[in-house]
Amino acid sequence: MKRTKKFLSLTLAAALAAGMSLPALAAEETAPVFTDVASDAWYAPAVTYVAEKGIMNGTGGDAFSPDLTVTRGMVYQTLYNLAGRPAVTEAASFNDVSGQWYADAAAWAEDEGLTSGVGQGAFGGQRDMTRQELGKVFADYAKAQGAEVANANLSTYADAASVADWAKDGMERAVALGILSGSQNKLNPTGTAQRSELAQMLMNFSQISFDSATVTGSVAAVEKYGNLDLDIKPQALYDAGFELGDVLRVTVKGRSLEIPFCTAYSDVNTGENVVRDNQESDILVVAINMGNFAETYGVTVGDTVTFSLAEKAGYLGQYQAHQLTRTNERSDYASDEVFANFRAITVGDIAQGVLYRTSSPVNPELGRAAYADDLIEKAGVKTVVNLADDDEAIQGYFAAEGFDSPYYKGLYEAGNVIALNMGVDYKAADFQAKLKTGLEFMISHEGPYAFHCTEGKDRAGFTAILLEALMGASQEEIVADYMVSYENYYHVEKGSEQYKLISEVAVGMLRDLAGLEKGADLSGVDLQQAAQDYLTGIGLTADQISTLKTNLSTPIAG
């Protein structure tokens, strides 16, 4: 056996010292175009990455051969490429590599201590590799470069028992680092690996920050809306040197995500990921603002989540602009209406006194329920759409000591309140199905109408945008009404940079309503038609849409 020694190129050593991800070769101007890699294939970004970086080549002509089984020679050659192909000063001791295209890679891997061959002095370059062999090799190389991480819990995978004892530690570390992940809740450890999988693992590996502190935890609970509650406290991130406004690399289920570290869901725009220090309950949360993280990424209780630094202060400016302060004291607000975030909606063709939005008139959590209840009574509201609660929760509020929303209770007992218990992801099928039910309730009941969630800001915000667009309101009117909630709750000043930043959330919702890509220009878009198409898409008939518009545009008699 040869004496083990390190062959790190100057480029690699400098990158490690600077906290960069591991480099490969200099990027080419454009990546090769492979005719057998569809643009929407799950591995397409990884193939583009490894081709651009010179880590992997095609197999001849314009082919990448994503389904081709990988061999030991191929794997160690790509790792050698990833390391920058440092000079090899001594041939490998193996008896079967002389003259082979992977001879230098075999010598490098032997000197790195990554392989001792397959026995009887052979390297076995033509031998296929299983996924557990691949996971162990990558995990060992990551460890050699200084990546320290707590082992992942593999028990959440259905075939965890199939991982061989000799590969278990490596597979646990590979999963924890986000190098390797499963498919359909299986790791397939004994299955042979394909070139598409190797490309993905190489890209995942290249995103590891080797001199950054790494914090590892597990999912302790999945909240109602798909947010992940971790079994580690937020302080663990601060102890590792991370600060609010940093962008963290979060690895979960083999996915490597760059997510800002903040204190509130609203610190990021709708649909964006956030690592949240929930300071009220001292819980570390990973979530999507108005989305379902667990469902989106297939995460369950017990899954490992790893945090490392992606960019110091990379989100600090936006984080500071999003900082909002709200109290639950009536004396801090100018009026009952402002405190309760209560207002009539009169934009477009919506008649005066027909439609209202408000914070919850029944949930006492924010100290606003009694005020909102008084206001819907004064407005003569006859029908309420509760976006947030189910019937059990509402009855629990009624039974609680100090309950003080008698008007709401009367409406509920008369059958004029519908409880939808909606999630916050307005793109989800469940949200859309429940919204359809709520709108059908409005269609079949008389106004004036009020709708609310808890704050009357997010789920109610999307509902307002939809109805306002349906009734012909302009983009400016819709955004202005959305922002009133931020003026009410957080005293955000109209025209300020903070106002402009937050208003992009409403613009983003309008783009989603119209089926446009992020950043697309809304000028020239018929928002009313977009709203009608949306309602048709969630299952309302043309007659129902017509009745809804009539109900909202007809003044209340008397």
N, C-alpha and C positions, 0 to 999 in steps of 0.2 A: 504494500500500500504506500502511495506517495505521501509525503509530508503535506498536510493541509496548509495552504496559504491563501491570502486574499488577493484577487485581481480586480480591484475597482479602478475604473478609468478616472482620469482627473475630472471629467465632466460629471460622472456619477458622484464622486466624493464631494465636489463643490455643491452639487444639488442637495445632497443629504445635509451638508453643513448649513445650507440656506433654508432648509425646511421645505424644499420643493418635492414634488412627487418624483419617483424614479424616472429618468429619461431613457429614451431609446436612441435611435438615430435621428439625425436632423430631419424635420418634417419636409416632405416633398411639397411642391407647389400645389399639386392636385393629386388626389388619390386615384388609383387605377379604377376603371369601371368594370366590374365583373358582371357578366351577363347572367350568371346563375345566382345572383344575390338580389332578390326583390327589394325595392326601396322600403316596403312596409314589413319586411321580415324582422323578427324580434332581434336578430343578431346583426342587422345591417349597420347600425351605428358603430358596433364593435369592429366589424370588418373594415369599415372606412377608417377607423382610428388606427388599427394595427397596420393597415396598408400605408396610410399617410406617414406613420412613424417608422416604416421599414422594419417592423417587428415580424410581420408575416408577409409572404408573397403569394401570388396565385400559383396554380398547379399546372399552368400551361395555357397558352392562348389567352382568352378573356375569362377563364374559369377560376373560381376560388375553391370549388368543391366543398361546400359547407358541411355536407353529410359524410365526408370521408373520415374514417377512423384515424385517430392520431396515434403516432408511434413515439417511443422513447426518444429517438433521434430528433423528431420534429419538436417535441416539447422542450428538450434541453437546448436545442438550437434557438428557439424563440426566446427562452429566458436569457440566453447569451446575447441575443440581439437587444433585448430589453435593457441589459446592463451596459450597452454601448460597445459590445464586442472588444473587451480589453485584450491587450496583447497576451498571447500564451507563449511562455518561454520553454516549456517542457511538454513533451508528448504525453498523452494519457498512458496509463499502465495497462489498459484493456487490450486483449488480444484480437479484437474484432473491429477496430475503428480505423486502422491505417488506410489512408486513401479514401475514406468516406467523407461525404460533404459535411458531416457533423463532427468530424474529428476534433477540431478546435473546441467546439462546444462541449464535447465529452471531457476533454482535458480541463477546461474551465470548471465544469460542474464537479469533477473529481476534486480539484483543488479547493473549491468552495465547500466541500464536504456535503454536497447535495446528493451524491450517489456513490455507491461502492460497487455498482454493477449488479448483474443478475446471477452471479455465481460462476465458478470455474473460470474466473478471469475475464468473463465476457461483459460487455456493456449492454448488448441486446438492443441495438438501435432500431431494428426492424420490428421489435415486439410491440404489440398494441398496449395501450395504457387504459386502465379503468379509471372511473371518476374518483374513487377513493385514493388511488395512487397519485392522480393528478393533484387532488386536494392536499395530500401530505407533502408533495414536492413544493407546491406554492407556499404552504404554511411554513415549511422549514426555511425556505429562502427568505420569506418575510421576517421570520425570527432572526435570521442571520444578519439582516439589515437593521435590526433594532426595533421591530414592531412588537410591542408587548401588549397582549390583550387577554382578558379573561375568556376562558373557553365557553363556547356557546352550549346551550342545552339542546341536544338533538332530539329529545324525546317527543317534541311536537311533530316530528316527521314520522309518517306511518311505517317507514322501513328502517328506522334508526337501528333496530336490532341486527340488521344485515351488515352494518359497518364492522369490518374486522377489527379485532383488538389492537393489532399493530397500527391501524390507520385511524383509530378513534380520536386520539389527541390531535392529530393533524387535521382531520375533518372538522373537529370542534373549533379549532383556531381559524381554519379557512372560512367557515361560516360566520364566525364572529367578526372577522375582518372584511366580510363582504366579498371575498374572492369567489366563493362558490355558493350557489343557492339551489334549492330544489325546484321541482315542477310538479304541480298537482299534489302538493304536500308529500312528495317523495324525493329522496336524495339520489336514488338509483346508484348506490356506491359500487356495485359490482359490474355495472354496465360499462361498455367501452365508450370513451369520450370521442366526440366529433370535433372537426375543425371549427365549426361555429361556436361550440362551447369553449374551446381553447381561446378563440379570439375574445370572447366575452370575459373570460377569467384574466387574460392579459390586460385588458382595459381596466377591469376592476382593480387589479394589482397596482397598476400605474397611478391610481388615484389615492393610494395610501400615503399619508404624510408621516414619514418615518422618524422625524425628530419631534413630532408633536405629542403631547400627552394624550393618552387614550383612556376614555372612561367607558366602562361596560356595565349595562344593567339588563334587566329582563322586564317584559310586560307583565305588570301585576294585575291589571284590569283593563278592559276595553269599555269605555264609557258609552252611554246611550247613543251618542252621535258619532261613534267610531274613533274618538280620541283615545290615545294610548296613555295610561297612567303607568309610570315606571316604578320599579321597586327601589330606586335610588333617589335621594333628595337632590333638589337643585344645587345645594351647597357642593355636591361632588363635582359639578362643572366649574364652579368658582374656584374650588381647591386645585383644579387642574390648570388654572390660569385663564379660563375662558371668561369673557365679559359680555354683558348685554350689548347687542349690536354686532357681535362677531358672527361670521357665517361658519356654521359647523358642518362637518361631513358626518352624516348620519347613515349608518349601515344597518340595514334590517332586511331579513329574508333575501340576502344576496344583492340587494339594491343599494347603491351608494348615492345618497341625495345630499345636496348642499342646501342647508336650511338655516335661516337666521335665528339667533337666540334672543328672545323677547319676553315680555311679561303678559301680553294679552293677545287673544286671537286677532283682534282688530289692528294689531301692529303690522300685519301684512294684508295685502289685498285679498279679495274674495277668490277662493280657489287655490291659494298659495299655502305652502307648508310653513309650519312654525314650530320651533322648540320653545315651550313656554315654561317659565318659572311662575307657577301659580302661587303667588305670594300669600294669598289668603289662606290656603290650605297646605302650603309647603309641599306641593306635589310637582314632580317634573313630568311634563306632558308633551307628547308629540302629536301634532294634529294638522288638519287642513282647515283653514278658515272657511266656514260654511261648506265643508266637505266631510267625507268619511274616510279617514286615513286607513283604518283597519281593513275596510272593504277594498279600497283602491289598491293597496299593496299586499293584501292577503295575509295580514298579521293577526296572530291569535295570542291568547294568554300563554306566557312561558317563553315566547320568542325572545331572542337576544337582540339588543339594540346597542350599537357602539357609536361613541361620539369622539371625533377628533377635530382639530382646527383646520378649516378650509381657507379662511381669509380673515385676518385680524381686522376688526372694525369695518368689515366689508359692507355692513348694513347700518352702520351707526347713524349716518345722516337721516336715513329714512325712518329708523327707529325713533330718533328724537322728534321728528316731525309728527309721528303718530301718537306721541304721548298725550293722553287725554285724562282729565281728572273729573270725576263725577262724585257727588255726594248723594246721600239719601235723606238729606235734611231739607224740608220745605222752605225754610228761611233763607236758603242759599239760592233760591230761584225767584224770578220776577213775578210769576203768577202760578195759579193752579194748573193752567193749561201747559205752561212751559215745564213745570215739574213733572206732570203726568205724560209729557210728550203727546198731548192730545191736540188734534186739529181736524178741521173739515178739509176734504179734498174737493177742490172746485176747478181744477184745470181741465182743458179740453171741453168736451160737451157734458161733463158731470154737473148735474144741477146742484144749486145751493141747498145745503141741509140734507143731502141724500147719503153721503158716504163720509165716514170718519175713520181715522186710524189713531191708535192709542197704545200706551203701555198697558200691562195687564190690569184689568179692573177686579181681578179675583185672586191672583197670586200675590201675597203680601211681602214677598222676598225683598223688593226694592223700596218698600214703604210708600208706594204710590197707589196701591189698589183702591183705597177708599176715595182718594181724589178722582181717580179715573172713573170710578163707579158713579160719583156725583155728576161728573161731566157727561157721561153717556145718558144719564137720566135727564139732565137739563136739555140735551140735544134731542130727546125723544126717541132714542135708538130702540128699534123693535127686534132687530135680528143681529146676532153676534157670531162671528166666525173666530173661534179660538184656535190659532195655529199651533200652539205650544203644548197644550195639556191633553190628557185623556180624561174620561169620565171619572175614573177612580181618583185622580189627582184633584179634580174640581170638588168632588165630594169631601175629600180630605181637607181642602181649604174651608169648606162650609163648616166642618166639624171642629176646626181648630179654635182654640181660645182666642178671643179678641177679634174674631171675624167681623168685618164691618163693610160688607158690600151687598146690602139687601136688594138693591135694584137688579144687580146681576143674577142673584139667586132666584129672584122672581122670574126673570127671563128664562133661566135655565129650566126651572120647574115647569114652565109653560111650554117647553119644547122649542124655544127660540134661540138656543145656543147650540152650536155644533162643536164638538171637541175632536180635533184632527190629529193631535200628537205627532206633528211633523218633525222630521229631522231638519238639519240646517243646510244640507246639500241640495240646492234647488235644481241641480241637474239630475238628481237621482230619480229613478222610476217611482220609488215609493213616495217621494215628495210630490211628484207630478200627479200621481193617482189620488193622493189625499187632497191636493189643491183642486182637482176636478170635483171631488165630492163636496168641498166647501163652496165652490162656485155654484154647483147645482143646488145647494141649500139656499144660497142667495137668490137664485132664479125662482125658486118655489116659495120664497117667503117675502113679505113686504118690508120696505124700508121705513125709516132710515136704517142704514147698515153701519156696523163697526167691525173692524177686524183688528186682531192684536196677537202678538206673541208674548214674550216676557217684557222686553224693553220697548217693543214696538219699533224695532230698528232694522233687524236683519231679515228674518222671514217675512215680517210685515213690510220691510223695504222692498223685497222682490215682488210681493203681491201688489203693492202700490204701483210699482213701475209697470207691471203687466196691465193693470186696470187703467192706468193713466194713458198708456200707449194705445190701448184698445179704444179709448174715448177721444183720441185725436190730439192729445197733448204733445207739445214740442219737446225735443231733447232738453232744451234749456229749462222748461217748466218742470220736467220730470226730475232732472238732476237737482234743481233748486228745492223741490219738496223733499227729496231724499236727504239733502243736507240740513234741513230744518231739525232733524233728530240730533245731529251733532251740534248744532247751535243751541238746542234746548238742553241736552244732557251735559255737554262739555264746554259750552261757551266758545266754540270755534268761531272765529271772526270771518265773515264773508269777505272774499277777496284775498285772504292771507294765503301764504304758501301751504300751510296746513290744510286749509279749506280746499285748495286746488288738488292737493295730493289725495285727500280722502274722496273727493268727488269722482275720481277716476274709478272708484268701486262701482258707482252707479252707471258710469259709462260702460264699464266692463259687463255689467248685467244686461244693458241694452244690446251690446254686441252679441252676447249669448242668446238673447231673445231672438235676434235677427239671424242667428246661425253664422256669425262672422268670426274670423280668426282674431286672436289677441292683437290689438293695435290697429285693427282695420278702421278705415274712415267711415263714419256714420252719415256723413253728409250725402244727401240724395236717397237715403234709405227710407222707405215708407214704413214707419214704426207701427202705424195702425194696422197695416196689412201683416206685418211681422207678428203682432200680438194675436191677430185672428188666426194666422197659420199655426202659432204655438197652441192656441186653444183647440184648434182642430186636431193637432198632433197628440194632445193628451186625451182626446176622446169626446169633446163637446160637439154636438151637432150644430149645423148652421142655424136651426131654429132656436136652440139654446143660446147661442152667441147673440142672436138678434134680440131675444128676450132680455138677456143680461144688459145689453146696451140700452134697451128701452127703459129698464128699471133704473139704471143709473142716470139717465138723461131726463127723466120725468120728474118735475117738482112734486114734492109731497103736498097733497091736498090739505087745505086748512092751515 
